[in-house]
Every structure is written in structure tokens, then in C-alpha cells.
């Protein structure tokens, strides 16, 4: 991708990039330079921006939240940004590397120490009805831990390889097509909500995201078929949906920082698999990808190209992505970074009218206009 491409103007009819490059958030500037403008890690300005990230109070706030994994700190809900794997993903999105802070290495080593015989990485916590916490893992735990470890450079660790093999082997035929099921952990015999035979959208998104950070030649077979299943859930949203995973306004607008199944996280996972919308891609899949991109833009991006969060997790108000009163440089850069792989799909995306799309039962399909202004 060339710096002069300006692909985002074709999608947004706006140019927020100059605003992002001049903003006072080094993490937003870094994401814009590397994932929107395509600059190399050794680019002089990118290197200087990474140094600013490590000196930034916002980065220190996130690093300071890293708890003791083995004591059960920062476990919480799987969708919470306080959940330690989610916090690690956020630090990765900030441009922080494994060697940048010893607290990162301590957490990663603690995660590597706790693994089941079949390869799943475990979390220490309690589930309903349990008197004492135990080391166990639903797939949404194990996949999230594997994702964090792969992002921070542990992909060649034998323990991570075992986890990747387990995730690959767990790809199953579900009621909606190939994907990943929510299955109980033998230690607790607890399974997430929904029908046993239904695909779990969150777990499937997490699996695709894990392998997106693995070299393409080393990825297992079946990933594209699982991506087809996720696109099928979008197409069939008015007729059927897995329990608790809808596709209405909340799915399209998301919640910041993005951790759970939504248009942004789904597109992030799909962006590593261009066969879904390029070359001999199925027309239905290409159309579904374009619709998802169009909805993400309609529900999150203001006319000036910036993103003001509409919904935020509590406890991150000091970050621009944790408030709803003004445009967030980080949220804006994040949306642009997710859209970047689909730049060549711009004509298809622009041809979609999100207002005309049918929505899930109870929804109108009409986007809620985001706030404007800077």
C-alpha cells in the first residue's frame, strides 16, 4: 500500500489521516502509520512514534493494569477489557512489544505455565456454583490466551504450537457450517449458553484471529470454510441466529475498546483471508463483506471521517476510546486499520445502502448517525 493511495477517501468521502498524524495520541499515530499508510517498522517516524508510545501515560496506565495471572487477577468477564488476554491485545494494538516492559514478559510466562494435556491454555477462576476457583478453560478463554501469546511473538514456542494444534483439531461441523463450538471444560463441566450444536461466533472469530497472526503457509485447512460460516450468520440474521449473538445496532456500532463479537472484530478476523472477497470469491461472500464494511462505516464514522465512541466500557475514561463526548483518535485509527484490507472493495462497499438492509428481528436496519465535530 502506498502512502499516496488515499484509499480511505474512496470509502469515507473524508480524510481523517492528516488529523490522526497530527494528534497527541502516539498509539493512534503509530496505528495510522503502520496499518493505514503501510509504513515499515523501521521507518524513522514510526520508530520515533513507538518511543513516544512507551513514554506515554496512556500506555503506562494499560501496563499498570496487568495483574497476576496465577492469582486470578484481571480474569473478569470474557468481554471485559480488564480480562487479561483482552488487555494484552489492546497493548498490542498500542504498538507495545514483548521486550518493552518486564511486566509483559511476566504475564506471558505465567500464561505459558498453565496448559491442559490436550493443549488448551487455562485460566484460573470461578464459575457459577463453584466454591473454589480452578484452572480451566472454555474455548473463548483458551483461544484468547493463544491469541495474546501469538501476538507477542510466542508462535514458535512448543506450548503455543500445541495450543494451535488443539484449536485446529477442534474445528467442527456445526448446525450453521464449519466452525468452533462452545464446549465444556472437563474440570468444571460448564458450557456457555446456546444450543450444543450451534457455532459460537465469538470463539470462531477468535480462532480466525489467532491464525491471522500465523504465517499463511502454516495455517491449517478449513479456516476459509469457517469464515464462510460467519458470513452466513450475517446473511441469515433475520431468520436465525445463535443464542445471544445478534446483528442489530449494537453489533454494528460496537463497544469500546472492542473486545467482543461485532462488525469491527468480525471484519478484523476476516481481513486476513482475502479469498473471501477477491479473485474467485463467492458472490454472496463478497456482498456480505461489503455490507459489513458499509455498516461499520455508517454506524461508527462521522461525516468528517472521525469516530466518536457511542458505547464504552467503564474504567477507561482517561483514554479517548473510553469517552463518548468527542472524536477519539485511537478509535478512528482502529476503524481505518480494520477497513484497510478491504480498500479494493470500495466500489462494492459504497454501493451498499445500510438503511435498506434488513436487520435481525426487532431492528430497523437504519444506522444511528454518529456525533460530528472535533
C-alpha positions in Angstrom: 0.0 0.0 0.0 1.4 3.4 -1.0 1.2 6.4 1.2 -0.4 8.4 -1.7 -3.1 5.9 -2.3 -5.7 7.7 -0.1 -8.0 4.7 -0.2 -9.9 5.9 2.9 -11.2 8.9 0.9 -12.9 6.5 -1.5 -14.6 4.8 1.4 -15.4 7.7 3.6 -15.6 10.8 1.4 -13.4 12.3 4.1 -9.7 12.4 5.0 -9.1 11.9 8.8 -5.5 10.8 8.2 -3.9 14.2 8.5 -5.8 14.8 11.7 -4.6 11.4 13.0 -0.9 12.1 12.1 -1.1 15.4 14.0 -3.0 14.1 17.0 -1.5 13.9 20.5 -2.0 10.1 20.9 1.1 8.3 19.8 -0.7 4.9 19.7 -3.2 6.4 17.2 -0.4 7.9 15.1 1.5 4.6 15.1 -1.5 2.6 14.0 -2.2 5.1 11.3 1.4 5.0 10.0 1.8 1.2 10.0 -1.7 -0.2 9.4 -3.3 2.6 7.3 -0.4 4.1 5.5 1.6 0.9 5.3 4.9 2.3 6.6 7.6 -0.2 7.7 8.5 -0.8 11.3 12.0 0.7 10.7 10.6 3.9 9.2 12.3 6.7 11.1 8.9 8.4 12.0 7.5 5.0 13.1 10.4 4.3 15.3 10.1 7.8 16.9 6.4 7.3 17.4 7.0 3.9 19.1 9.4 5.6 21.5 6.6 8.2 22.3 4.2 5.3 22.9 6.4 3.8 25.6 6.8 7.2 27.3 3.0 7.9 27.1 0.9 8.0 30.3 -1.9 6.1 28.4 0.5 3.2 27.8 1.6 3.1 31.4 -2.0 3.0 32.5 -2.6 -0.1 30.5 0.7 -1.7 31.6 -0.2 -0.9 35.2 -3.4 -2.9 34.9 -1.6 -6.1 34.2 -2.3 -8.3 37.2 -1.0 -11.6 38.5 -2.4 -14.2 36.1 -1.7 -17.1 38.5 -3.6 -15.3 41.3 -6.7 -14.9 39.1 -6.2 -11.1 38.7 -7.9 -9.5 35.8 -9.9 -12.5 34.9 -13.4 -11.0 34.9 -15.9 -11.4 32.0 -14.6 -12.6 28.7 -15.9 -9.4 27.0 -14.3 -7.1 29.6 -11.2 -5.1 28.6 -10.0 -5.9 32.1 -9.8 -9.6 31.1 -6.0 -10.0 30.9 -5.9 -11.5 27.4 -8.1 -8.6 26.1 -5.8 -6.1 27.8 -2.8 -7.7 26.1 -4.5 -7.4 22.7 -5.1 -3.8 23.4 -1.4 -3.2 24.3 -0.5 -5.0 21.0 -2.8 -2.5 19.2 -1.0 0.3 21.0 2.2 -0.9 19.4 3.8 -2.3 22.6 6.2 -5.2 22.1 7.1 -8.1 24.3 10.5 -6.7 25.2 9.3 -3.2 26.0 8.3 -3.9 29.7 9.2 -6.7 32.1 5.5 -6.8 33.3 4.6 -8.2 29.9 7.1 -11.0 30.0 5.9 -12.0 33.5 2.3 -12.3 32.3 3.2 -14.2 29.2 5.3 -16.7 31.1 2.5 -17.2 33.6 0.1 -17.9 30.8 2.5 -20.4 29.2 2.9 -22.3 32.5 -0.8 -23.4 32.6 -1.9 -25.7 29.9 -4.1 -28.8 29.7 -2.9 -32.1 28.4 -4.7 -31.5 25.1 -3.0 -28.2 24.5 -5.6 -25.7 25.8 -4.3 -22.7 27.8 -6.1 -22.4 31.1 -7.4 -19.6 33.2 -7.7 -19.5 37.0 -11.2 -18.5 38.1 -14.6 -19.5 39.4 -17.8 -20.3 37.5 -21.3 -20.3 38.9 -21.9 -22.7 41.7 -18.3 -23.3 42.4 -16.9 -22.8 45.9 -13.2 -22.6 44.9 -11.5 -21.3 41.7 -9.8 -23.8 39.5 -7.6 -23.9 36.4 -10.0 -24.5 33.5 -10.9 -23.0 30.1 -13.8 -22.6 27.8 -12.8 -22.1 24.2 -13.3 -18.4 24.5 -10.6 -18.4 27.3 -8.2 -20.7 25.5 -8.4 -19.0 22.2 -8.0 -15.6 23.8 -4.8 -16.6 25.6 -3.4 -18.2 22.5 -4.1 -15.0 20.6 -2.3 -12.9 23.1 0.7 -15.2 23.1 0.9 -15.3 19.3 0.7 -11.5 19.0 3.6 -11.1 21.4 5.9 -13.3 19.5 5.5 -16.8 21.1 4.2 -18.5 18.0 7.2 -20.9 17.8 7.1 -21.9 21.5 6.2 -25.6 21.6 3.4 -24.9 24.1 1.8 -22.4 21.7 2.2 -24.8 18.8 0.4 -27.4 20.9 -2.4 -24.9 21.5 -2.7 -24.1 17.8 -2.9 -27.8 17.0 -5.7 -28.2 19.5 -7.6 -25.2 18.1 -7.2 -26.6 14.6 -8.4 -30.1 15.6 -11.4 -28.6 17.3 -12.8 -27.2 14.1 -16.1 -29.0 13.8 -19.3 -29.3 11.7 -21.9 -27.2 13.4 -25.6 -26.5 12.7 -24.5 -23.4 10.7 -21.5 -24.9 9.0 -17.8 -25.4 9.8 -16.7 -23.5 12.9 -16.0 -23.8 16.6 -18.4 -24.9 19.3 -18.7 -23.9 22.8 -17.6 -27.0 24.7 -17.3 -27.6 28.5 -14.1 -27.9 30.3 -13.7 -31.4 31.9 -12.7 -29.9 35.2 -16.0 -27.9 35.7 -18.5 -29.4 33.2 -19.8 -26.0 32.4 -20.6 -24.9 28.9 -21.6 -21.4 27.6 -25.2 -20.6 26.6 -27.0 -21.7 23.5 -27.6 -25.0 21.7 -24.8 -27.5 21.8 -24.7 -27.9 18.0 -24.6 -24.2 17.2 -21.4 -22.5 16.2 -20.1 -20.0 18.7 -19.4 -16.8 16.7 -17.0 -15.3 19.3 -14.9 -18.5 19.6 -14.8 -18.8 15.8 -13.8 -15.1 15.4 -11.1 -15.7 18.0 -9.8 -18.8 16.2 -9.6 -17.0 12.8 -7.9 -14.1 14.5 -5.3 -16.3 16.1 -4.3 -17.9 12.8 -4.3 -14.4 11.2 -1.1 -13.9 13.1 0.4 -17.1 12.0 2.3 -17.2 8.6 -0.2 -18.1 5.9 1.8 -21.2 4.9 1.5 -22.6 8.4 -2.3 -22.2 8.8 -4.5 -25.3 9.0 -7.1 -26.2 6.4 -10.7 -25.3 7.0 -10.3 -21.6 8.0 -11.9 -20.2 4.9 -14.9 -22.5 5.4 -15.2 -21.3 9.0 -15.2 -17.7 7.6 -17.9 -18.7 5.2 -20.0 -19.8 8.2 -19.6 -16.4 9.9 -20.7 -14.6 6.8 -23.6 -17.0 6.6 -24.7 -15.9 10.1 -24.7 -12.3 8.8 -26.8 -13.2 5.7 -29.3 -15.3 7.8 -29.5 -12.8 10.6 -33.3 -12.2 10.1 -34.2 -15.8 10.2 -32.0 -17.4 12.8 -29.1 -16.6 15.0 -27.0 -18.3 17.6 -28.3 -17.6 21.1 -27.1 -14.1 22.4 -25.3 -13.2 19.2 -27.5 -10.7 17.3 -26.6 -8.4 14.4 -28.5 -5.2 15.2 -27.3 -1.7 16.1 -25.1 -2.9 19.0 -23.3 -5.4 16.7 -22.7 -2.7 14.1 -21.7 0.2 16.4 -19.7 -1.9 18.9 -18.4 -1.1 22.3 -15.0 0.5 23.0 -12.4 -0.8 23.4 -13.6 -3.6 21.0 -13.3 -7.0 22.6 -16.5 -8.9 21.6 -18.3 -10.1 18.6 -19.3 -7.2 16.4 -18.8 -5.7 12.9 -15.4 -4.4 13.8 -14.0 -7.6 15.4 -15.6 -9.8 12.8 -14.0 -7.7 9.9 -10.7 -7.7 11.7 -10.7 -11.5 11.7 -11.9 -11.8 8.1 -9.3 -9.3 6.8 -6.6 -11.9 6.9 -8.5 -14.1 4.4 -8.8 -12.1 1.1 -10.1 -15.1 -0.8 -13.4 -14.2 0.7 -13.8 -11.1 -1.5 -11.1 -11.3 -4.2 -10.4 -13.4 -7.2 -12.9 -16.3 -7.5 -14.7 -15.4 -4.2 -18.3 -16.4 -3.9 -20.6 -13.5 -4.9 -22.6 -13.9 -1.7 -19.5 -13.7 0.5 -18.2 -10.7 -1.4 -21.5 -9.0 -0.9 -21.6 -9.9 2.8 -18.2 -8.5 3.4 -19.1 -5.2 1.6 -22.3 -5.0 3.7 -20.4 -5.4 6.9 -17.9 -2.7 5.9 -20.7 -0.4 4.9 -22.5 -0.9 8.3 -19.3 -0.4 10.3 -18.8 3.0 8.5 -22.4 4.0 8.7 -22.7 3.2 12.5 -19.3 4.5 13.6 -17.8 7.1 11.3 -18.9 10.7 11.3 -19.1 12.8 8.1 -15.6 14.2 8.8 -14.1 10.7 8.9 -13.6 10.6 12.7 -15.0 8.1 15.2 -16.7 9.1 18.4 -17.5 6.1 20.6 -21.2 5.6 21.2 -20.7 3.0 23.9 -17.8 2.4 26.2 -16.7 0.0 28.9 -16.4 1.7 32.3 -13.0 2.4 33.8 -11.2 3.7 30.7 -12.4 7.3 30.8 -8.9 8.7 30.7 -8.5 7.2 27.2 -10.1 8.8 24.2 -11.7 5.4 23.3 -13.3 5.4 26.8 -15.5 8.5 26.4 -18.4 9.5 24.2 -18.1 13.3 24.0 -15.6 13.9 21.3 -13.8 12.1 18.4 -11.3 9.5 19.5 -8.0 9.4 17.5 -7.4 5.8 18.7 -10.9 4.6 17.7 -10.6 6.4 14.4 -7.3 4.8 13.6 -8.6 1.4 14.7 -11.6 1.5 12.4 -9.4 2.6 9.5 -6.9 -0.2 10.2 -9.7 -2.7 10.2 -11.0 -1.4 6.8 -7.6 -1.2 5.2 -7.6 -4.8 3.9 -10.8 -4.1 2.1 -9.7 -1.0 0.3 -10.0 -2.6 -3.2 -13.6 -3.4 -2.3 -14.5 0.3 -2.1 -16.9 0.3 -5.1 -18.9 -2.6 -3.7 -18.9 -1.0 -0.2 -20.1 2.3 -1.5 -22.9 0.6 -3.4 -24.4 -0.7 -0.2 -27.2 1.3 1.4 -27.2 0.3 5.1 -30.6 1.9 5.5 -32.1 -0.6 3.1 -30.6 -3.7 4.7 -32.9 -5.9 6.6 -31.9 -6.4 10.2 -32.4 -9.0 12.9 -35.8 -9.3 14.4 -36.7 -6.2 16.2 -34.2 -4.0 14.3 -34.9 -1.4 11.6 -31.6 -1.6 9.6 -31.3 2.1 9.8 -27.9 3.5 11.1 -27.9 5.8 14.1 -25.9 8.9 13.0 -22.7 9.3 15.0 -21.8 12.6 16.6 -19.9 15.1 14.5 -17.2 17.6 15.1 -13.7 17.5 16.5 
